[in-house]
Amino acid sequence: MKAQIWSLDFALSLLIFMSALFAMALAWNFISASTLQNQELKELHMKAMTLSDALIRTSGIPQDWNATNVQIIGLAQDENVLNATKVDYFTTMDYDRARALMDIGQYNFYFEVLDLNNTVQKNTTVPISDESVVVVPVERYAIYNDIIVKVKFVIWS
């Protein structure tokens, strides 16, 4: 009788221990996944801010670049004043080439210039995918064709 009680106690304590271990493993997995997603979100936000800043504040390299000789994309003729010709080059450029020139790796992007009535003036041809995991939009204001416009730059994974 005593041996049966001892094995029953052992089985019950083993069950409780395994249940607690399983619950801790689930919690650890959830926390790890959440931390990785937050890190990716921070990375994407920093990249989106940096790229949108470079697009509307710099003229690129070379300064008078065109679709064939561009090394670094910049759309400004002056700070926050967009050059219409460069915007045309950029929005009609091959999507993969633009991604490579912006050095955004595996991420995708969408660029759009809207007037203050939200009418699209120019945009890239690749819309946001429904399969996106993390989407980071950045909205800035600039001057384009002598009017104030919203410049939207969206990056996603």
Helices and strands as residue ranges (DSSP letters): H 2-57, E 60-61, E 72-73, E 76-78, E 81-82, H 84-92, H 95-102, E 108-115, E 120-123, E 135-144, E 147-156
